[in-house]
Amino acid sequence: MNEWIDELEPEEIEARLNKDMALVYQECGLETAKLLWEKLAGLNIYVSEKSLFDIKRLYIRRFHNAADPKCDKKALAIRLKVSEKFVQECLSSADEGADPRQGKLV
């Protein structure tokens, strides 16, 4: 839909991007920026890490295997860029929705 943008020079595009779209363009590229304009133009979007942490919890619970060095706590922490403590708390938490980064009330 926005193929006409490809006919412009990158410098011309970059000079006209607002702060948020400049960040998208810089970090994700022109194709992603064009998709956002096509599908979500006019929306304010907040990219929260909460969903990502929920998905990481699911991944930890599904793939943890203490007997496999490729799927033990340390390996999962490295792969998901979280602490070993986060992995341990995910595994010991009975509540799937619980956020191990939050303290427990006694």
N, C-alpha and C positions, 0 to 999 in steps of 0.2 A: 504494500500500500504506500509506503514512504520511500520507494526506490529512487525517486527523484533526488533525495538527499545525497545519494552516492555520486551525483554529478558535481557536487561541491567539493572544494578542497578541505581537508581535515582542519587546517588552521582557521578557515572561515566558519566552520561549524563550532569549533572549540570557543571562538571569540564570542559566540552568541548564546552559550549555555549558561543557565543560572546555576547557583551553587550546587543544588542537589543533582541536577542533570549532568553537571560537569563531573561530579563524583561518580555517577553511574557510568558515564562515558569513559572516564579514566580507568576505573576498576573493572568494568564489565564489557566495554567495547561499544561500538556503534550499533551493532545488530541488536543488542539488548536494549539500548536507548530507543531504537526505532520500534521495537516490540512494545515497550512501555508507552510510547506515544500513541501507537496504534490501538492497544487494548485498554489502557488505563489513563489516557490523557484527562487532566482536570481533577484527578484524585490526589488527596494527600495520603501518603502511605508511610507508616511507621514500621520498620523492620525490627521486631523484637527477637531477642534470643530465647525467649521462653519456649516457643515451639521447638526450636532446635535442641534445647536441653531435654524436653520431653521425648524427642526422637532419640537422643543419645541414651536416655534411660532405657527406652525400649530395646535399643540395640545391645546395651550392656546385658540386660536380663536375658535376651534371646541368645546371644553368642558367647557369653562367659563360659569358659571351660578351664577349670584350674589345672587339669591334667595336660592341657595343650599349651605350650609356651607361646603360641601365636594368638591365643585367646584368653590368656590369664589376665589378672587385674592390671599388671604393669603394661602389658601389650595393648590392652584396651584403652588404658589411660593415654598412652602415647598416640595411638591411632586417632582417638577422639579429641585429643588436646585438652584433656581434663586431668585433675589430680587423681592419684590412687585412692585418696580418701573419698572423692566423689564416687568413684566406681564402687568402693566398699559400701558406702551409704546407700547407693542404688540397689545393691544386692541384698542388703540387710533390711531395707524398707519394705514393709508389708503393703503399704499403700502405693499403688502405681502412680497416683497423682501427687504424691508427696515430693516436695522439693528438698533434696538433701542439703542444699545450700542454706536452708532456713534452720534456725535453731529449734530444738525441741523444748516445749514447755513442760515443766515438771509440776 
